[in-house]
Amino acid sequence: EIEMTQSPATLSVSPGERATLSCRASQSVSTNLAWYQQKPGQAPRLLIYGASTRATGIPARFSGSGSGTEFTLTISSLQSEDFAVYYCQQYNNWPRAFGQGTKVEIK
Amino acid sequence: EVQLLESGGGLVQPGGSLRLSCAASGFTFSNYAMSWVRQAPGKGLEWVSAISASGTSTYYVDSVKGRSTISRDNSKDTLYLQMNSLRADDTAVYHCAKIFGSGGYFPDYWGQGTLVIVSS
């Protein structure tokens, strides 16, 4: 089974600043990697798939990069609505696996 | 607009059974694979199961394999998860999710979920 590890567990950022979240796979997943945002009490929302393709309606301040085992989600200028938990998920192998999440909080 | 509405959760004793349902609307249900993803209270996301558009292929995480069955009724636009021999660590919100159309089995739309509590 592939394990996904996200870092840091919590990221404290001021509004307007840049946030960089990391996701590492225990073995290569090529670019079969998605990112999700989840706010309290809400269902997750797809942000990025194919490691770098923004989903429909996702603002350009969200970008993804990486391949193989190392991936990054960057939020270029944090808005108030971006404070949430972010999960990566590999879809290269079964079973699908999520990272444990990174909470982006207001500094 | 894609809508996924789960139901069937509740309080069940260890060893008991539940059948979760997910009513889908806003897309052609029979064209898309579907999945169940769960989230224990205060924890992260865990993929549970998936089923192909036709229902002929199914996938399970090891922790539920042999205890759970995913199925679908394309005539009713409804997804199901039958869970048996429930354990305390099955306690979670169970989300139904539509799988992206092509290029990989990952969810692109999620329901709000239904809460399953396994406790005596």
Contacts between the chains, C-beta under 8 A, distances in Angstrom:
chain1	res1	chain2	res2	distance
A	1	B	62	7.8
A	32	B	104	5.6
A	34	B	104	8.0
A	34	B	106	4.6
A	36	B	45	7.6
A	38	B	45	7.8
A	42	B	112	7.6
A	43	B	95	6.1
A	43	B	110	3.8
A	43	B	111	6.2
A	43	B	112	5.3
A	43	B	113	6.7
A	44	B	45	6.7
A	44	B	95	7.6
A	44	B	107	7.5
A	44	B	110	5.3
A	45	B	110	7.6
A	46	B	100	7.8
A	46	B	106	7.6
A	46	B	107	6.8
A	46	B	108	4.8
A	46	B	109	7.6
A	49	B	100	6.5
A	49	B	103	7.6
A	49	B	104	7.1
A	49	B	106	6.1
A	49	B	108	7.7
A	50	B	103	6.9
A	50	B	104	7.8
A	55	B	108	6.6
A	87	B	44	6.5
A	87	B	45	5.6
A	89	B	45	7.5
A	89	B	47	7.7
A	89	B	106	6.1
A	91	B	104	4.4
A	91	B	105	5.3
A	91	B	106	4.3
A	94	B	59	5.5
A	95	B	47	5.8
A	95	B	59	6.9
A	95	B	60	7.5
A	95	B	61	4.6
A	95	B	62	7.0
A	96	B	35	8.0
A	96	B	47	4.1
A	96	B	50	7.4
A	96	B	105	6.6
A	96	B	106	7.2
A	97	B	47	6.7
A	98	B	44	6.0
A	98	B	45	4.4
A	98	B	46	6.8
A	98	B	47	6.7
A	99	B	44	7.4
A	100	B	44	4.8
A	101	B	44	4.7
A	101	B	45	7.6
